[in-house]
Amino acid sequence: MALDLPKTVGAFVLIVAIGTAAMVMMPVSMGTDTILMMVTPSMAVFGAIMLAIGVKHGEYRATN
């Protein structure tokens, strides 16, 4: 499977959405507003940083 930008963005959004839905459905002490305003953005930022590192590492591996 060749990953291009639309597939990568779709997979990224799907993973963050599944994580958010799981947190909202779990009986945790955080409210939904806390999850949506603090946890989801931090998941997205962390995921974007890890995606960028992974892409750069893949580029490095492909050229060497």
N, C-alpha and C positions, 0 to 999 in steps of 0.2 A: 504494500500500500504506500503510495507516494503521498507524503504530507506536504500540502501547499498552505498558503496563508488562510484561506477560508476554512479548511479542515482543522487546522491548528487552533484557530480562534473558536470554532465551534466546540472542539473538545475541551478547550480551556473553560469556556462559559458553562458547558455541561458539568464539568467537575466542580466548579464553584457553586453552581445551582444545586447539585446533589448534596454537597456539604452543607449549604445553607438550609435546605429542606430538612436534612437529617437533624441539624441543630434545633430548628424550630419545632420539629415533632417530638424530640426527646424531652423527657421531664427534667429539665435542668433549672437551676435557680435563676438563670438569666431570662429577662423578658425578651419578647420578640423585637422590640425596638432596639434593645442593646445588641442583639445578634445582627440586625439589619444595618445598624449605624456604626458598629465597631468591629464585629467579627468578620462579616462579609468583605468589607473593604480591605481589612488586613489580610484575609485569605487571597484576595485578588492581587494585592501588591506583592505579597510573598511569592505567589504563583508566577507573576510576571517576571520577577527577579530570577527565579529558578529557571523559567523558560529561556530567558536571555542568556543565562550562564550555560544552559544545555545546548542552545543553538551555537554559541561561540565555541564550546567544546567540540561539538560535531563538526564545525568548520575546521577547527584545528586538526582533528583526527582525519578528516577527509584530505587535507593538504599534505599531511606528513605520512 
